[in-house]
Amino acid sequence: MAIETAYTPRSIWVSDLVDAIGERVPLPTPLAALATTGLVPYALTAAFLWLIGGFGQPRLVAVQVMAMSVAAVGPVLVWHYDQTVFPSFIEEVTDVITDPAALRETVERYERFFCDRYWIVVLPWTVIVLAGIVANIRYFTSIGVAGYTDPAFLLYLVLTLWLGVLTGIGLHAAVTTVLCIRAVGRLELEIDPLHHDGLGGLSTIGYFSIRTTVMNSVGSFALPLAFAIAAKGGYRPIIYFGVGIYILSLAASFLYPTVYVNRRAREIRNGVLEEKRRRIRELQARLADGSADAELTDVETRLRIQTLRNDYKDFERVNLYPLSISIITRLVSSVLLPIAFTLLETYVFTG
């Protein structure tokens, strides 16, 4: 996750795997990963379906292939977050941070957190995912699995483990995004009312949040399978608990940073406005009692007051919610994806 030589180059092991594949396969790195590790979940799924004679069940094939799509693209998404999304945020957020040294320290801290402490999220999440599969064996017996010792079921547990690890890292990315933005928000922010984004320079925070949200929304492809397991497995609470965590992570990775930064930006803007208001009143008082600054004529003092008023209005008009049309569009699409697959499961796969 190296941004420039000033930062410690670090990357999570999944990114190292994708990069290693990209160095050996004569394709762009993302395509190389999709053409190698990305095909493994599909191959194992095909083996699972063959072992249970499941190719004659179109709905089963559909939900299994959709769910394994998450495992197929997962490594590339983690690599993208690690190598592009996070570094882009750090490069862009420098426009609104007044202390580069503090920003660097914050970046390195959360760089280490994402790369080294992923197990904090991955371990419990993977346990939940595996528990949902093991506890709901009744679903698998209904589709042709003989039991816990069936080679097909053991193969499926391997698939589930890989899926749990990858989606867990995605959840860890969401946690990293929230914590990093919260830490950056505590630094001294500088709102630029003339910034090209029209949001005082805060759009970079919105983009960081929504990129993480969109990345994790791909997990929606596993929802039809989750609901199918819940319907026939007998232990719905485990499945619904996992789905609930997933939905909450999508919401939190965008809403919390947005609201938090807006609150911090309002505090900073109020301070700036109060200082300009104080200065305007001070100059007006000097004009009124004839004690204008010795270095300024009355005309110059009035011009200074007008300039301060213009600055005041510029700051007052700045939209402090880091939301552009592009960000809102991506947010809507990431929210609609889980809804779409929920409806698909309800009205198509269940008849």
Disulfide bonds with the S-S distance in Angstrom:
none
